[in-house]
Amino acid sequence: MHLYKTFFRLLIKYKAVILSYLVIFGLLMGMLTLFNSDQSSGVFEEANFTICYVDEDDSALSRGLISFLKESNTAVDVKDVSETKVEDLMFFRVYMHEFKFEKGFEEKVLNGKESGIDYISDLPSGAQSYVLANQINNYVNTFRTYIGMGFDPETSAAKTRDALKSHAEVVVNTKKVEKQNESYMLLYMNQNIWYIVFTVMCMSAGVIIVNAMEENLSRRIEAGPVSRRKRTFINMAGLVTSGFVIYILILLANLIGGMNSSTVRDFFWVIAVNDLLAVLSSCALVAFLTSFNFSNKSINMIAILVGLSFSFLAGGFVPQFLLGDKIIAVAKFIPTYWFVVVNNMTHSQGYEVFDKVKMFQCFGIQILFIAVFCLGTAVVSRVRTELKK
């Protein structure tokens, strides 16, 4: 018991490291929640862009095209406005795009020449320009088709407008989100639990274990009455206890942050089990890494590199569906990936449908990783002990 208490006396010395990481983690979660709080909840809305135009051709094609653009955009005629004022309006982004239909625009289109459109945009290579270019090209190509069928320009313009204004019904199947901000906060918090627990434990409890294996200190400990096996057990008990304290704080944060939310109401036990396995797997990995003869600086560097790389590969920082197949193939060999899969199932913004069979599979794989890390720790510790004899 004395050694167990000593472990936590030493751990208190690293309270600045622990508190700084927890504060940074809290601020990061708050910013991510704030940035996503005004996002839409999957409702499809047609794009609407601000356009100004000058129609010098005043033809059936130019009038029809302008009428077509007005159906889905805000278009204003600036024929009587000075060019300097238009430039100012463009600079202040009152208008994002300016179209000037030159004299002879319709004639050029009918003759198959490049369409006489002088186009100015504040975002020449952006998505808006791409969408507007598609709208204009669709209209012009459809107009040419009707002309080729023998219709006059006025009739072709009317038929083109009727043909392109028809809309298809869009149905988006998505998971129900009752409280979106709440869901985002819980998602990002739980998504990064593995990273924060591993990093904090590695840079505090892990450093204590590494220091205990330092040659001079190790010799002094060897002279004591406590066996090596018992000292190892006490260090592991202190490591797991520290992780369990963080785990309790995580559960309290879920209960407080997700109060009255469907996420906590329907999946709290899943979140609790998944977070517990994340804490145990991160602690087991810390134990495995500290069983090697690393220095303090090395273990700190390893904590950052392993924590960040595991979280990135597993989809903690970037959604899993955005990662490539090769990255996912590699990620399946780390416990963080299976933790994130379950976490995505339980949160409305997680892009993963809840599947009980898949959930238990993920739980089982995480337990397998914990067993492998524990076994690896025992083997490395035993080898190091044999080499010292």
C-alpha positions in Angstrom: 0.0 0.0 0.0 2.9 2.3 0.7 4.3 1.9 -2.8 0.8 2.4 -4.2 0.4 5.7 -2.4 3.9 6.7 -3.5 2.9 6.2 -7.1 0.2 8.9 -6.7 2.4 11.2 -4.8 4.8 11.2 -7.8 1.8 11.5 -10.1 0.7 14.7 -8.4 4.0 16.3 -9.6 2.7 16.0 -13.2 -0.6 17.8 -12.4 0.4 20.7 -14.6 0.8 18.3 -17.6 -2.5 16.6 -16.9 -4.4 19.9 -16.3 -2.9 21.6 -19.4 -3.9 18.7 -21.7 -7.4 18.5 -20.2 -7.9 22.3 -20.6 -6.6 22.2 -24.2 -8.9 19.3 -24.9 -11.9 21.1 -23.4 -11.2 24.2 -25.5 -10.7 22.2 -28.7 -14.1 20.4 -28.1 -15.7 23.8 -27.5 -14.4 25.3 -30.7 -15.4 22.3 -32.8 -18.9 22.4 -31.3 -19.1 26.2 -32.0 -17.9 25.9 -35.6 -20.5 23.1 -36.3 -23.4 24.6 -34.4 -24.7 26.5 -37.4 -24.4 23.7 -40.0 -27.5 22.4 -41.6 -29.1 19.1 -40.5 -29.1 17.4 -43.9 -31.9 19.5 -45.5 -31.3 20.0 -49.3 -31.3 23.7 -50.4 -30.7 25.0 -53.9 -27.7 27.3 -54.2 -28.5 31.0 -54.6 -25.7 33.3 -55.9 -25.6 37.1 -56.3 -25.2 38.1 -59.9 -25.2 41.4 -61.8 -25.5 41.5 -65.6 -25.5 43.8 -68.7 -27.4 42.6 -71.7 -26.0 44.4 -74.8 -27.5 41.8 -77.2 -31.1 41.9 -76.0 -31.9 38.8 -78.0 -34.2 35.9 -77.3 -31.3 33.8 -76.1 -29.9 36.5 -73.7 -33.3 37.4 -72.3 -34.2 33.7 -71.8 -30.8 32.9 -70.2 -31.2 35.9 -67.8 -34.7 34.8 -66.9 -33.4 31.2 -66.3 -30.6 32.5 -64.0 -33.0 34.6 -62.0 -35.0 31.5 -61.1 -32.2 30.1 -58.8 -30.1 33.2 -58.2 -30.3 36.9 -57.3 -29.7 38.7 -60.6 -29.7 42.5 -61.0 -29.4 44.5 -64.2 -26.6 47.1 -63.9 -26.7 48.4 -67.5 -27.2 51.9 -66.3 -24.7 51.7 -63.5 -21.1 53.0 -64.0 -18.4 50.4 -64.4 -16.5 52.0 -61.4 -19.5 51.5 -59.1 -20.0 47.9 -60.3 -16.3 47.2 -59.5 -16.8 48.7 -56.0 -19.9 46.5 -55.5 -17.9 43.5 -56.6 -15.0 44.4 -54.3 -17.4 44.6 -51.3 -19.0 41.4 -52.4 -22.4 42.8 -52.8 -22.3 41.0 -56.2 -20.1 37.9 -56.5 -20.4 37.5 -60.3 -20.9 39.8 -63.3 -22.0 38.8 -66.7 -21.9 41.0 -69.8 -23.7 39.5 -72.9 -22.0 41.2 -75.8 -23.6 42.4 -79.0 -24.1 39.4 -81.3 -24.2 36.9 -78.5 -27.1 34.9 -80.0 -25.7 35.0 -83.5 -22.4 33.6 -82.3 -24.2 30.7 -80.5 -26.3 29.9 -83.6 -23.1 29.9 -85.7 -21.4 27.5 -83.3 -18.8 30.0 -82.2 -17.6 30.8 -78.7 -20.4 32.4 -76.8 -19.9 36.2 -76.4 -20.1 36.4 -72.6 -17.7 38.6 -70.7 -17.6 37.0 -67.3 -16.0 38.5 -64.2 -16.0 36.8 -60.8 -14.5 37.4 -57.4 -14.2 33.6 -57.2 -13.0 32.6 -60.7 -11.9 29.1 -59.7 -14.4 28.4 -56.9 -17.4 26.1 -56.7 -19.9 29.0 -57.4 -18.2 29.7 -60.7 -18.3 26.1 -61.6 -22.1 25.8 -60.8 -22.9 29.0 -62.8 -20.9 27.9 -65.8 -22.8 24.6 -65.8 -26.1 26.4 -65.7 -25.2 28.6 -68.6 -23.7 25.8 -70.7 -26.8 23.7 -70.1 -29.0 26.5 -71.2 -27.0 27.3 -74.3 -26.6 23.7 -75.4 -30.3 23.0 -74.9 -31.1 26.2 -76.9 -28.9 25.0 -79.7 -30.7 21.6 -79.7 -34.1 23.2 -80.2 -32.7 25.5 -82.9 -31.4 22.4 -84.6 -34.9 20.9 -84.4 -36.2 23.8 -86.5 -37.7 26.1 -83.9 -37.2 29.8 -84.0 -35.1 31.6 -81.3 -38.1 32.8 -79.3 -39.7 29.4 -79.2 -36.4 27.7 -78.5 -35.7 30.0 -75.6 -39.1 29.3 -74.1 -38.8 25.6 -74.5 -35.3 25.6 -73.1 -36.5 27.4 -70.0 -39.4 25.0 -69.5 -37.1 22.0 -70.0 -34.5 23.1 -67.5 -36.7 24.4 -64.8 -38.2 21.0 -63.9 -36.8 19.7 -60.6 -36.4 16.2 -59.3 -37.5 15.4 -55.7 -34.5 14.8 -53.5 -34.9 12.5 -50.5 -32.0 12.3 -48.0 -32.0 9.4 -45.6 -30.2 10.4 -42.4 -30.2 9.6 -38.8 -32.5 11.7 -36.6 -30.8 14.6 -34.8 -32.8 16.0 -31.9 -30.2 18.4 -30.5 -27.5 19.0 -33.1 -25.1 21.2 -31.0 -25.3 18.7 -28.2 -24.7 15.8 -30.5 -21.6 17.5 -32.0 -20.2 18.2 -28.5 -20.6 14.6 -27.4 -19.3 13.2 -30.7 -16.1 15.2 -30.6 -15.5 14.7 -26.9 -15.9 10.9 -27.1 -14.2 10.6 -30.5 -10.9 11.9 -28.9 -11.1 10.1 -25.6 -8.6 7.5 -26.6 -6.1 10.2 -27.7 -6.4 12.3 -24.5 -6.3 9.3 -22.1 -3.3 7.8 -23.8 -1.3 11.1 -24.1 -2.0 12.1 -20.5 -1.2 8.6 -19.1 1.9 8.3 -21.2 3.3 11.7 -20.2 2.5 11.3 -16.5 2.1 7.8 -15.2 4.3 6.4 -18.0 7.1 8.8 -17.1 6.9 7.6 -13.4 7.2 3.9 -14.5 10.1 4.8 -16.8 11.9 6.6 -14.0 11.5 3.6 -11.8 13.4 1.6 -14.3 16.4 4.0 -14.4 19.5 2.1 -13.5 20.5 3.7 -10.2 17.0 4.0 -8.9 16.2 0.4 -10.0 19.2 -0.9 -8.0 18.0 0.8 -4.9 14.5 -0.6 -5.4 16.0 -4.1 -5.9 17.6 -3.9 -2.5 14.2 -3.4 -0.9 12.0 -6.2 0.5 9.3 -5.9 -2.2 9.5 -8.3 -5.2 9.9 -7.2 -8.8 6.5 -8.8 -9.7 4.7 -7.0 -6.9 6.3 -3.6 -7.9 5.2 -4.2 -11.5 1.7 -5.0 -10.3 1.6 -1.8 -8.2 2.7 0.3 -11.1 0.1 -1.2 -13.4 -2.6 -0.7 -10.6 -1.6 2.9 -10.3 -1.7 3.4 -14.1 -5.2 1.8 -14.4 -6.5 3.7 -11.3 -5.4 7.0 -12.9 -7.1 6.0 -16.1 -10.3 5.1 -14.2 -10.4 8.5 -12.6 -10.3 10.1 -16.1 -13.0 7.6 -17.1 -15.3 8.7 -14.3 -14.8 12.3 -15.4 -15.7 11.3 -19.0 -18.9 9.7 -17.9 -19.9 12.8 -15.9 -19.1 15.0 -18.9 -21.4 12.8 -21.0 -24.2 13.0 -18.5 -23.9 16.7 -18.1 -23.2 17.6 -21.7 -25.8 15.2 -23.1 -28.6 15.8 -20.5 -32.0 15.0 -22.0 -30.4 14.1 -25.4 -31.3 11.0 -27.3 -27.6 10.0 -27.6 -27.2 9.6 -23.8 -30.7 8.4 -23.3 -30.5 5.6 -25.8 -26.8 4.7 -25.9 -25.3 5.6 -22.6 -24.4 2.1 -21.7 -22.8 1.6 -25.1 -20.8 4.8 -24.6 -19.8 3.8 -21.1 -18.5 0.3 -22.2 -16.8 1.7 -25.3 -15.0 4.5 -23.3 -14.0 2.0 -20.6 -12.4 -0.2 -23.3 -10.7 2.8 -24.8 -9.2 3.7 -21.4 -8.1 0.2 -20.7 -6.5 -0.2 -24.2 -4.7 3.1 -23.9 -3.4 2.2 -20.4 -2.4 -1.3 -21.7 -0.5 0.3 -24.6 1.2 2.7 -22.2 2.3 -0.2 -20.0 3.6 -2.0 -23.1 5.6 1.0 -24.3 7.1 1.7 -20.9 8.3 -1.8 -20.5 11.1 -0.9 -23.0 14.1 1.0 -21.9 13.0 4.5 -23.0 14.2 7.8 -21.6 11.8 10.5 -20.3 12.2 12.6 -23.5 11.7 9.5 -25.7 8.5 8.5 -23.9 7.1 12.0 -24.3 7.8 12.1 -28.0 6.3 8.6 -28.4 3.2 9.7 -26.6 2.6 12.6 -29.0 3.5 10.6 -32.2 1.5 7.5 -31.3 -1.5 9.4 -30.0 -1.8 11.7 -33.0 -1.1 9.0 -35.6 -3.5 6.4 -34.0 -6.3 9.0 -33.8 -5.7 10.2 -37.4 -5.6 6.7 -38.9 -8.7 5.6 -36.9 -10.9 8.6 -37.9 -10.7 10.5 -34.7 -9.7 13.8 -36.4 -11.1 13.0 -39.9 -14.3 11.1 -40.5 -13.7 7.5 -41.4 -15.7 7.7 -44.7 -13.2 10.3 -45.9 -10.2 8.1 -45.4 -8.9 5.9 -48.2 -9.2 2.2 -48.4 -5.5 1.7 -47.7 -5.6 3.9 -44.6 -8.6 2.0 -43.3 -6.8 -1.3 -44.0 -3.9 -0.1 -41.8 -6.3 1.4 -39.2 -7.9 -2.0 -38.5 -4.7 -3.1 -36.8 -5.0 -0.5 -34.0 -7.6 -0.4 -31.2 -8.6 3.2 -31.8 -10.3 2.3 -35.1 -12.7 -0.1 -33.5 -13.4 2.4 -30.7 -14.3 5.1 -33.3 -16.6 2.8 -35.2 -18.7 2.2 -32.1 -18.6 5.9 -31.2 -19.9 6.7 -34.7 -22.8 4.3 -34.2 -24.0 6.0 -31.0 -23.9 9.7 -32.1 -26.3 11.3 -34.5 -23.5 12.9 -36.5 -21.4 9.8 -36.6 -22.4 8.6 -40.1 -22.7 5.1 -39.0 -26.0 3.1 -38.4 -26.2 1.4 -35.1 -25.6 -2.4 -35.5 -25.6 -4.5 -32.3 -23.7 -7.4 -33.9 -21.0 -5.1 -35.2 -20.8 -3.3 -31.9 -20.1 -6.5 -30.0 -17.5 -7.4 -32.6 -15.8 -4.1 -32.1 -15.9 -4.6 -28.3 -14.3 -8.1 -28.7 -11.5 -6.8 -30.9 -10.7 -4.0 -28.4 -10.6 -6.6 -25.6 -8.2 -8.7 -27.8 -5.9 -5.7 -28.3 -5.9 -5.2 -24.5 -4.9 -8.8 -24.0 -2.2 -8.6 -26.6 -0.7 -5.4 -25.1 -0.7 -7.0 -21.6 0.9 -10.1 -22.9 3.5 -8.1 -24.7 4.2 -6.1 -21.5 4.7 -9.4 -19.6 7.0 -10.8 -22.2 9.2 -7.7 -22.6 9.4 -7.3 -18.8 10.5 -10.9 -18.4 13.1 -10.6 -21.1 14.6 -7.5 -19.5 14.7 -9.2 -16.2 16.5 -12.2 -17.6 19.0 -10.0 -19.3 19.9 -8.2 -16.1 20.7 -11.4 -14.3 
